Amino acid sequence: MEKITSLAKRRGFIFPDSEIYGGLANSWDFGPLGAELKRNIKNRWWKKFVHERPDIVGLDAAVIMASEVWRRSGHLKNFTDPLIECKKCHERFRADNISPIAIKKSACPLCGGALTTARQFNLMFKTHSGPVEDTSTEVYLRPETAQAMFVNFEQVVSASRRKLPFGIAQTGKAFRNEITPGNFIFRTREFEQMEIEYFVRPEEWKKYFDHWLEEMKKWAADLGVRANKIKYREIPKKERAHYSERTVDIEYSWPFGQKELYGLAYRGDYDLKNHGQIYHDLETDQKLTPHVVEPSWGVERSMLVAMLEAYDEEQAPTAETDETDKRVVLRFPHWLAPYKIAVLPLLRKPDLIKTAQQIYDQLRLDYICEYDETQSIGRRYRRQDEIGTPFCVTVDFDSLEDKKVTVRDRDTMKQERVAIKKLPALLTNKLKSVNV
Amino acid sequence: MEKITSLAKRRGFIFPDSEIYGGLANSWDFGPLGAELKRNIKNRWWKKFVHERPDIVGLDAAVIMASEVWRRSGHLKNFTDPLIECKKCHERFRADNISPIAIKKSACPLCGGALTTARQFNLMFKTHSGPVEDTSTEVYLRPETAQAMFVNFEQVVSASRRKLPFGIAQTGKAFRNEITPGNFIFRTREFEQMEIEYFVRPEEWKKYFDHWLEEMKKWAADLGVRANKIKYREIPKKERAHYSERTVDIEYSWPFGQKELYGLAYRGDYDLKNHGQIYHDLETDQKLTPHVVEPSWGVERSMLVAMLEAYDEEQAPTAETDETDKRVVLRFPHWLAPYKIAVLPLLRKPDLIKTAQQIYDQLRLDYICEYDETQSIGRRYRRQDEIGTPFCVTVDFDSLEDKKVTVRDRDTMKQERVAIKKLPALLTNKLKSVNV
């Protein structure tokens, strides 16, 4: 884990938010490579689940929603964590994170001081819309993207003329004022969700629950997650969210323990009923409240799991000598890699630079590429390995004569000589299915 | 304008936020088509300005940033509007929106009541991070994406080894507690920006200011905006933001007047100095504070201007009779259209449906498509015209024999007969450069 966080900062994947001012706890900014990684994840998800499927449409709703939405949804009352404070050191804990013995003795796990009794703390961020700060202007940052899909249900059905079963998909920020966030980007106060609310006839929910479990399994594999690192945990009633009648957590063996990666919840008709939303089947003239199956993915967790799974270290031969040294490589699936291709002149000579720049200028119109001419070629290969770039294209002195370049594969380190003219077609073929 | 707002709601581009609970003033949700339109705009912008350019990298920073960022940036002190309230009807106004005579007479423009004197009202949304609401936990939703590019400047330079001039690009939500938002999605409290901070040597700012003005002009043209609807307004000193030494507003003739579409600001070294960020040129060992040229685009305004420019009405022949009726068509550039292709069986007959579905199943892997079998073919053509779908593919009884379909062009309404086998290649060719 330390290796990932250090690499993430050094190479521009993830920076602590507001760091020059001491940072904002558990808040992160995504640097140039992190921004690309996030985009790749969100774009592939959207293509796979919205564009390629005939039964799902997208939505992009506001972060700030009226209080009434959260009153009806139950979040104002139920979206809370039990908060305990130490009267001596003023550290705050989630009651369910402290051992029952400490609570019984009322002893702070840090300083031994007396603890307050637990109070329910609402996890929604509150702010005021308009120039006056009173209860009439109170609004909340959404703690989940889901509610927008419920309150807009009838509008979406009517505008897009959907028949059951169908889904509404959304990606976007959600905010939770967590008492104890942590573990790098695993649990943060601000995060991005990818959610689908899949509306089905009540009697069919089990079938679609299974369908979505299967889809989530495939998604994880697509991201490069090995099947043996995943566990499916049936969540018992007392641990389930207030709206859920069945939930399966897709758990991953994180370096800090086996915890939730994604979640699949059967929400029944709880939400549509709360918001008085009804489905009218025009063909049978039947009115009903559909039931909801909700697969939910986190963008940051997808990113973290992909980096953990892709991370590899090995002893490998250096480019210049017969010796070996440590090679760090992020073995991302090609579609996920922030840069697809790096173009490198072997040395910093005008002729080599000119040819390399021409190749870079062309490839960059189709793929996100990097151009790099600093330091030795060996150092540059290692640098690209470390950020997961699938292919390096090297221009050497022979290139000026034979109009060929060397294409190096990130995973095998094998090099092949390719005519410059054939380069775009070759790379397109190698990177196939990358444009998502 | 009323035609656009009505079409936007009816066809699922834009819904009022939280509408079932009376709506949240000036807050909007983007329905299935609006979500696609927004994605198309953001994705093309990112491809054009980040992927295709060698000198710009992306960033994706948190919405909630530490208070200190906003103290140093000047926003806590200066990002205010003068607010005046009527003591009688309690309506609130921006002082600069009321006529000087009304202010002098202290008479409310609505009820004639007495007005308060103006007080400075800060436009940032405040919330609290952590379980206690006091000044130590105060944080703000960013009112612009820009500051994150400044506070992360040195980190980005060091991680991505950039040389001047270079830019950092970001798209994302910003929040402003505007006193008088309005005009549909023109001014909203929550909106999405696409911004570039372009860092240059101090003596070169004018050159790059001109460069970016040119790029913004091209972008507007690309979006379908006619040049004669655009004005470039040099903003006088007293109207400029507190940080800007030169600003040009790119104004559009909206139905509600000529107002800002995009903005280009020269921010000098104001921001990097505020945050103590320095650029170290390793080759010359020179240290300096770069100057900043900032082109800034709004996603929602891009969307609105694109819809206004694309909207057209004409008398056109109906599909079934010799008569004409009114045809509403959104003449979006192909890259912008929410759906690229609609697949339509001529009638609701099993054979036609089967063939149409097969075509739809194939095309949908490459393009976002719609399948529609309800109502007459004429109605369905009009429906696709109204949402700007460039091509309709119709399967009729002849198709079952000759294995050909009819491809109808949105703009010309011309139809051509195409072999099903050749359909993907033909459409790819017609929609060329659409995949952005």
Chai-1 contact restraints between the chains, C-beta under 6 A:
chainA,res_idxA,chainB,res_idxB,connection_type,confidence,min_distance_angstrom,max_distance_angstrom,comment,restraint_id
A,R11,B,A159,contact,1.0,0.0,6.0,A-B,restraint_1
A,G12,B,A159,contact,1.0,0.0,6.0,A-B,restraint_2
A,G12,B,S160,contact,1.0,0.0,6.0,A-B,restraint_3
A,F15,B,N152,contact,1.0,0.0,6.0,A-B,restraint_4
A,F15,B,Q155,contact,1.0,0.0,6.0,A-B,restraint_5
A,D17,B,A62,contact,1.0,0.0,6.0,A-B,restraint_6
A,S18,B,M65,contact,1.0,0.0,6.0,A-B,restraint_7
A,S18,B,A66,contact,1.0,0.0,6.0,A-B,restraint_8
A,S18,B,V69,contact,1.0,0.0,6.0,A-B,restraint_9
A,I20,B,V151,contact,1.0,0.0,6.0,A-B,restraint_10
A,Y21,B,A66,contact,1.0,0.0,6.0,A-B,restraint_11
A,Y21,B,E68,contact,1.0,0.0,6.0,A-B,restraint_12
A,L24,B,A66,contact,1.0,0.0,6.0,A-B,restraint_13
A,S27,B,A62,contact,1.0,0.0,6.0,A-B,restraint_14
A,D29,B,A61,contact,1.0,0.0,6.0,A-B,restraint_15
A,D29,B,A62,contact,1.0,0.0,6.0,A-B,restraint_16
A,D29,B,N152,contact,1.0,0.0,6.0,A-B,restraint_17
A,F30,B,D60,contact,1.0,0.0,6.0,A-B,restraint_18
A,G31,B,A159,contact,1.0,0.0,6.0,A-B,restraint_19
A,P32,B,V57,contact,1.0,0.0,6.0,A-B,restraint_20
A,P32,B,G58,contact,1.0,0.0,6.0,A-B,restraint_21
A,P32,B,S160,contact,1.0,0.0,6.0,A-B,restraint_22
A,A35,B,G58,contact,1.0,0.0,6.0,A-B,restraint_23
A,A35,B,L59,contact,1.0,0.0,6.0,A-B,restraint_24
A,A35,B,D60,contact,1.0,0.0,6.0,A-B,restraint_25
A,K38,B,D60,contact,1.0,0.0,6.0,A-B,restraint_26
A,H51,B,I368,contact,1.0,0.0,6.0,A-B,restraint_27
A,E52,B,R364,contact,1.0,0.0,6.0,A-B,restraint_28
A,E52,B,L365,contact,1.0,0.0,6.0,A-B,restraint_29
A,V57,B,P32,contact,1.0,0.0,6.0,A-B,restraint_30
A,G58,B,P32,contact,1.0,0.0,6.0,A-B,restraint_31
A,G58,B,A35,contact,1.0,0.0,6.0,A-B,restraint_32
A,L59,B,A35,contact,1.0,0.0,6.0,A-B,restraint_33
A,D60,B,F30,contact,1.0,0.0,6.0,A-B,restraint_34
A,D60,B,A35,contact,1.0,0.0,6.0,A-B,restraint_35
A,D60,B,K38,contact,1.0,0.0,6.0,A-B,restraint_36
A,A61,B,D29,contact,1.0,0.0,6.0,A-B,restraint_37
A,A62,B,D17,contact,1.0,0.0,6.0,A-B,restraint_38
A,A62,B,S27,contact,1.0,0.0,6.0,A-B,restraint_39
A,A62,B,D29,contact,1.0,0.0,6.0,A-B,restraint_40
A,A62,B,E190,contact,1.0,0.0,6.0,A-B,restraint_41
A,I64,B,E190,contact,1.0,0.0,6.0,A-B,restraint_42
A,M65,B,S18,contact,1.0,0.0,6.0,A-B,restraint_43
A,A66,B,S18,contact,1.0,0.0,6.0,A-B,restraint_44
A,A66,B,Y21,contact,1.0,0.0,6.0,A-B,restraint_45
A,A66,B,L24,contact,1.0,0.0,6.0,A-B,restraint_46
A,E68,B,Y21,contact,1.0,0.0,6.0,A-B,restraint_47
A,V69,B,S18,contact,1.0,0.0,6.0,A-B,restraint_48
A,L83,B,P131,contact,1.0,0.0,6.0,A-B,restraint_49
A,R92,B,P131,contact,1.0,0.0,6.0,A-B,restraint_50
A,F121,B,P131,contact,1.0,0.0,6.0,A-B,restraint_51
A,F125,B,T127,contact,1.0,0.0,6.0,A-B,restraint_52
A,T127,B,F125,contact,1.0,0.0,6.0,A-B,restraint_53
A,T127,B,T127,contact,1.0,0.0,6.0,A-B,restraint_54
A,P131,B,L83,contact,1.0,0.0,6.0,A-B,restraint_55
A,P131,B,R92,contact,1.0,0.0,6.0,A-B,restraint_56
A,P131,B,F121,contact,1.0,0.0,6.0,A-B,restraint_57
A,V151,B,I20,contact,1.0,0.0,6.0,A-B,restraint_58
A,N152,B,F15,contact,1.0,0.0,6.0,A-B,restraint_59
A,N152,B,D29,contact,1.0,0.0,6.0,A-B,restraint_60
A,Q155,B,F15,contact,1.0,0.0,6.0,A-B,restraint_61
A,A159,B,R11,contact,1.0,0.0,6.0,A-B,restraint_62
A,A159,B,G12,contact,1.0,0.0,6.0,A-B,restraint_63
A,A159,B,G31,contact,1.0,0.0,6.0,A-B,restraint_64
A,S160,B,G12,contact,1.0,0.0,6.0,A-B,restraint_65
A,S160,B,P32,contact,1.0,0.0,6.0,A-B,restraint_66
A,E190,B,A62,contact,1.0,0.0,6.0,A-B,restraint_67
A,E190,B,I64,contact,1.0,0.0,6.0,A-B,restraint_68
A,R364,B,E52,contact,1.0,0.0,6.0,A-B,restraint_69
A,L365,B,E52,contact,1.0,0.0,6.0,A-B,restraint_70
A,I368,B,H51,contact,1.0,0.0,6.0,A-B,restraint_71
